[in-house]
Amino acid sequence: DYPISEDMITTIDFKTLATLILKKEKELLCNKNVEIKSDGYTGLGKNSLTARYKYYNLLDIVHPEIQKLKKAILTAHQTFLTALKIPLYPQLYIQCWANVMRQGEQIKAHIHRVDPHAYLGGHIVVQAQGTQTHYINPVNQINEPALYSSKNTIGKISLFPNCIPHYTDVQR
């Protein structure tokens, strides 16, 4: 069994946050000074915001909704670790990026970092309509994969071990 935590964030104006992310997308896509080698195996391509995940941290943006986002992530993290009876870490670093998917796009199965300091991954739904995120049990992910599918609802935050492959439906 692998734990996945899901909760709803009610303190953020997600329309404002979506607008901010789309503005940031334009800025980051214009920056030609970065060498894009991979989109993190998401299938969104080298010209996607996702492919720039190494070159920015969404949480560094100075904006009231980002401050609320930081607090919501920290609260969800503390709740998850407390439920699992795992002591809180004295220092926490969060790398946060945004995925922007247009009609017909989807995030292919991938995992996040798996080094000793990267223990949790997360997902926050800012905008979505009629899609799900699917988590694959990593023990038998090839022959008989066991899936947990979660409806993408605006405001939902999910936390999970980084070793869990996950993907989304095609954006309609």
C-alpha positions in Angstrom: 0.0 0.0 0.0 1.1 3.5 -0.8 -0.5 6.5 0.9 -2.0 9.4 -1.1 -3.4 12.4 0.7 -6.1 14.5 -0.8 -7.7 17.6 0.6 -9.4 20.8 -0.6 -7.8 24.2 -0.5 -10.5 26.9 0.1 -8.3 29.9 0.9 -7.0 30.6 -2.7 -8.7 32.5 -5.5 -7.9 29.9 -8.2 -9.0 32.2 -11.1 -6.4 34.8 -10.1 -3.8 32.1 -9.6 -4.6 30.6 -13.1 -4.2 34.1 -14.7 -0.9 34.5 -12.8 0.4 31.2 -14.0 -0.5 31.9 -17.7 1.3 35.2 -17.4 4.4 33.5 -16.0 4.2 30.9 -18.8 4.5 33.6 -21.4 7.6 35.1 -19.6 9.3 31.7 -19.1 8.7 30.5 -22.7 10.3 33.7 -24.0 13.5 33.0 -22.0 15.9 31.5 -24.6 18.8 31.4 -22.1 17.9 28.0 -20.7 18.8 24.7 -22.2 15.8 22.4 -22.3 16.8 18.7 -22.3 13.6 17.1 -21.1 9.9 17.7 -20.2 10.3 15.3 -17.3 8.8 12.5 -19.4 5.4 14.1 -19.3 5.0 14.2 -23.1 4.1 17.9 -23.0 7.3 18.7 -25.1 10.3 20.9 -24.8 8.3 24.0 -25.6 6.0 23.5 -22.5 6.1 25.3 -19.2 6.5 21.9 -17.6 9.9 21.5 -19.4 11.1 24.6 -17.5 10.5 23.0 -14.1 14.2 23.2 -13.2 14.5 26.9 -14.0 12.0 28.5 -11.7 10.0 27.9 -8.5 6.4 29.1 -8.6 6.6 29.7 -4.9 9.3 32.5 -5.4 6.7 34.7 -7.1 5.7 37.6 -4.9 1.9 37.6 -5.0 -0.8 37.2 -2.3 -2.2 34.0 -3.8 1.3 32.5 -3.9 1.6 33.3 -0.2 -1.7 31.5 0.4 -0.5 28.6 -1.8 2.7 28.2 0.3 0.7 28.0 3.5 -1.8 25.5 2.0 1.1 23.3 0.9 2.8 23.4 4.3 -0.5 22.6 6.1 -1.2 19.7 3.8 2.4 18.4 4.2 2.1 18.6 8.0 -1.3 16.9 8.0 0.0 14.1 5.8 3.1 13.4 7.8 1.2 13.6 11.1 -1.3 11.0 9.8 1.5 8.7 8.8 3.2 9.3 12.2 6.3 10.6 10.5 8.2 13.3 12.3 8.3 16.7 10.6 11.6 17.7 9.0 13.4 20.6 10.5 14.0 22.1 7.1 11.7 21.8 4.1 12.4 22.8 0.5 9.6 22.8 -2.0 10.2 22.9 -5.7 6.9 24.0 -7.3 6.1 24.4 -11.0 3.0 24.7 -13.1 1.8 22.5 -15.9 -0.3 24.2 -18.5 -2.2 21.8 -20.7 -4.2 22.8 -23.8 -7.0 20.9 -25.5 -5.8 17.5 -26.7 -2.7 17.4 -24.3 -2.2 15.1 -21.4 0.6 14.4 -18.9 2.0 10.9 -19.6 3.1 8.5 -16.9 6.1 9.8 -15.0 7.7 10.0 -11.6 9.4 12.9 -9.8 12.8 12.9 -8.3 13.7 9.8 -6.3 16.9 10.8 -4.4 16.9 10.6 -0.6 15.9 14.2 -0.1 12.9 14.1 -2.4 10.3 12.0 -0.6 7.0 13.5 -1.6 5.3 14.7 -4.8 2.3 16.8 -5.1 -0.4 18.0 -7.3 -2.8 21.0 -6.9 -5.6 21.5 -9.4 -5.8 25.1 -10.5 -8.1 24.6 -13.5 -9.6 21.4 -14.9 -12.8 20.2 -16.4 -13.8 16.5 -16.6 -10.3 15.0 -16.1 -8.6 12.7 -13.6 -5.1 12.0 -12.4 -4.2 8.4 -12.3 -1.7 6.9 -9.8 0.0 3.6 -10.6 1.1 1.3 -7.8 4.8 1.1 -8.4 5.1 -2.5 -7.3 3.5 -4.0 -10.4 3.3 -1.2 -12.9 3.9 -3.2 -16.0 1.9 -6.5 -16.1 -1.1 -5.8 -13.9 -1.0 -2.2 -12.9 -3.2 -1.2 -10.0 -4.6 2.3 -10.5 -6.0 4.8 -8.1 -7.9 7.5 -10.1 -8.7 10.9 -8.6 -11.1 13.4 -10.2 -9.3 16.7 -10.8 -11.4 19.2 -8.9 -10.3 22.8 -8.6 -8.7 23.3 -5.2 -7.7 19.7 -4.6 -4.2 19.1 -3.3 -2.8 15.6 -3.4 0.5 14.5 -1.8 2.1 11.1 -2.6 5.5 9.3 -2.4 7.7 10.4 -5.4 8.1 6.8 -6.5 4.4 6.6 -7.6 4.0 7.0 -11.4 1.1 9.2 -12.3 -0.5 10.6 -15.4 -3.6 12.5 -16.5 -6.5 12.1 -18.9 -6.4 14.1 -22.2 -7.5 17.7 -21.7 -10.8 18.3 -23.5 
